[in-house]
């Protein structure tokens, strides 16, 4: 693995574990096992390296969410696949976590990939729901954009509740509750 | 205001703004305008002071949530009052925020008030929903505990989405979507 790659991966891990403010350049160098000179050869500094790491993490999340949302099945089944996909719930979301870091959200550059990722996610879920409506699977009265925001929020908020409890049960309950509500919007013919 | 009170309030503000790892004892002393000796007279250290601050914040949140949930109206209206209550959305939740701090969730003592607050919140929303079912206002098939976790997660996740976008719109959309789904569970007689 190249030095640059080791730096990006170490930063991804540290940001997830400790957040931006809790991640020192020294910790990144130690975890990557590279010297300070190498870091400044590839990156202008912590912020530049964090940007590369956040972009990479967001890209990976987008791919794994899209694998569920673009899979086979009805709109309900695809949203269910996204909500129920394997997650390391107690670690939380590496992108959602960044929104709690003041230095990240106050930097337009560092906030951009978070905004882009969640904007894409809400848009993609809304598309799936709208498709389900066009196919007559879901009630026409459902607001795809609002419901998509609800689905994305349930996952992010589920992490918060699970971490507070040090237990995945509240995450699972929140997902189960959301799916039951969404199931009530499945038309009798499609259900 | 007593020195002790100034220390607690300053710590509440700093934890909300910067998180636990981002809050130094020095910053607390500066904001409270007290000397180091005074702090150690009242508190054993940062962790002890943070515990007092987190407990206080959790207590306040509980009171304001309960004011909505124990208010007048149907179960739907009370949950709606909770979801729609005035919030400084872009500041996020001072308690939810703490779940992203590794030092907080890894300390059983500091995590306890977060667990207690969200556990109480889910329980109280579930009670309101179960009451609505007993009164015939809500569909009997609704799972009160799971739906309560969904409602609590929508608020916490709504903050995450709003902070990523630097815009309250995704929070409002998530709440609107959740309320529309819940409204579909209101029985025709009650609705």
Interface residues (C-beta under 8 A of the other chain):
Chain A: X17 X18 X19 X21 X22 X92 X93 X95 X96 X97 X98 X99 X100 X101 X102 X105 X111 X114 X115 X117 X118 X119 X122 X139 X141 X142 X143 X145 X146 X147 X148 X149 X150 X151 X152 X153 X154 X155 X156 X157 X158 X159 X160 X161 X163 X164 X165 X166 X170 X171 X173 X174 X175 X176 X177 X178 X180 X181 X182 X184 X185
Chain B: X17 X18 X19 X21 X22 X92 X93 X95 X96 X97 X98 X99 X100 X101 X102 X105 X111 X114 X115 X117 X118 X119 X122 X139 X141 X142 X143 X145 X146 X147 X148 X149 X150 X151 X152 X153 X154 X155 X156 X157 X158 X159 X160 X161 X163 X164 X165 X166 X170 X171 X173 X174 X175 X176 X177 X178 X180 X181 X182 X184 X185
